[in-house]
């Protein structure tokens, strides 16, 4: 059986406001891929600009800067 771990994948704008949650629950340990379509929680296309991808896996945190270009 595969083991599970908590995984949270969230996107924030430059003001620190969370604009989208791509994943937020337990998941099988291993490699996973997520795709963001540039939309917020309400389905609105967000403006071009800098956003931050925050990934929490178990007790590990990682934040990466990304640029949304339309």
C-alpha positions as CSV (number, residue, x, y, z in Angstrom):
1,X,0.0,0.0,0.0
2,X,1.1,3.5,-0.7
3,X,1.6,5.9,2.1
4,X,-0.2,9.3,2.2
5,X,1.0,12.8,3.1
6,X,-0.8,16.1,3.4
7,X,-0.3,18.4,0.4
8,X,-1.3,22.0,-0.1
9,X,-0.8,23.9,-3.4
10,X,-1.9,27.5,-3.3
11,X,-1.4,30.6,-5.4
12,X,-1.0,34.1,-3.9
13,X,-0.9,37.6,-5.5
14,X,1.8,40.1,-4.8
15,X,-0.3,41.5,-1.9
16,X,-0.3,38.1,-0.1
17,X,-3.9,37.4,-0.9
18,X,-4.7,33.8,-1.7
19,X,-6.2,33.7,-5.2
20,X,-6.5,29.9,-5.8
21,X,-6.1,26.6,-4.1
22,X,-5.1,23.8,-6.5
23,X,-4.9,21.1,-3.9
24,X,-5.5,20.8,-0.1
25,X,-5.8,17.3,1.3
26,X,-3.9,14.0,1.8
27,X,-2.4,12.5,-1.3
28,X,-0.4,9.4,-2.2
29,X,3.3,10.0,-1.7
30,X,5.1,10.4,-5.1
31,X,5.3,12.7,-8.1
32,X,2.2,14.8,-8.9
33,X,1.5,17.5,-11.5
34,X,-1.0,20.4,-11.1
35,X,-2.0,22.9,-13.8
36,X,-3.3,26.4,-13.1
37,X,-5.3,28.2,-15.8
38,X,-4.7,31.7,-14.4
39,X,-8.2,31.9,-12.8
40,X,-9.1,32.8,-9.3
41,X,-11.6,31.0,-6.9
42,X,-14.6,32.6,-8.8
43,X,-13.3,31.6,-12.2
44,X,-12.2,35.1,-13.2
45,X,-9.0,35.3,-15.3
46,X,-6.4,37.1,-13.3
47,X,-4.4,40.0,-14.7
48,X,-0.8,39.6,-16.0
49,X,1.6,39.9,-13.2
50,X,3.7,38.3,-10.5
51,X,2.2,35.5,-8.4
52,X,3.6,33.1,-5.8
53,X,3.2,29.4,-5.7
54,X,3.2,28.0,-2.2
55,X,3.6,24.2,-1.7
56,X,3.3,22.6,1.7
57,X,4.1,18.8,1.9
58,X,4.0,17.4,5.4
59,X,6.2,19.8,7.4
60,X,8.1,21.1,4.3
61,X,7.2,24.5,2.8
62,X,8.4,25.9,-0.6
63,X,7.4,29.2,-2.3
64,X,8.3,30.1,-5.9
65,X,7.7,33.3,-7.8
66,X,6.0,33.0,-11.2
67,X,4.8,35.4,-13.8
68,X,1.3,35.1,-15.4
69,X,1.4,36.3,-19.0
70,X,-1.7,36.5,-21.1
